[in-house]
Amino acid sequence: MKISQFHIKIQDSNIVFKSEDHKTMFKRWLAQWEGQEVSLEVTTRKSTRSAEQNRYYWLYLTLIKEETGNEIEDLHSYFKGKFLTKKISEIYGDKYRVTKSTTDLSKGEFCDYLVNISGITGVELPDTTEYFGYSYHK
């Protein structure tokens, strides 16, 4: 797999890496461009959903499974197709749905995704206080 993206922090006008291993990988990556003119793009990293949101999502899918009898992975695929479809593509005459990954959603987009699921299933989103000690709903 070709690496083309690094997550770094800029501090005091210097690049700060998460670890020495990340710094070494970056230097190896840079070496492949030695002697070439290249273009480097820097963007602000978007705040993706948290690990807590991920656990909450799978808990919520478990509650939906208990209500519907559907398998959790089937529910996950269905909701991604319903709410996270980027496009419909075709290969060899077969159409298929290209969906966004839930891991790529920002925290706000992920909350919207959960609300959309709740809207069609009628299964209420559980209060997170019981699971995480605080509520997403307040």
HELIX and SHEET records of a PDB file:
HELIX    1   1 GLU A   20  ALA A   31  1                                  12    
HELIX    2   2 ALA A   51  THR A   68  1                                  18    
HELIX    3   3 ILE A   72  PHE A   83  1                                  12    
HELIX    4   4 THR A  102  ASP A  104  5                                   3    
HELIX    5   5 LYS A  107  THR A  121  1                                  15    
HELIX    6   6 THR A  129  PHE A  132  1                                   4    
SHEET    1   A 2 LYS A   9  GLN A  11  0                                        
SHEET    2   A 2 ASN A  14  VAL A  16 -1                                        
SHEET    1   B 2 THR A  85  ILE A  91  0                                        
SHEET    2   B 2 ASP A  94  THR A  99 -1                                        
END                                                                             
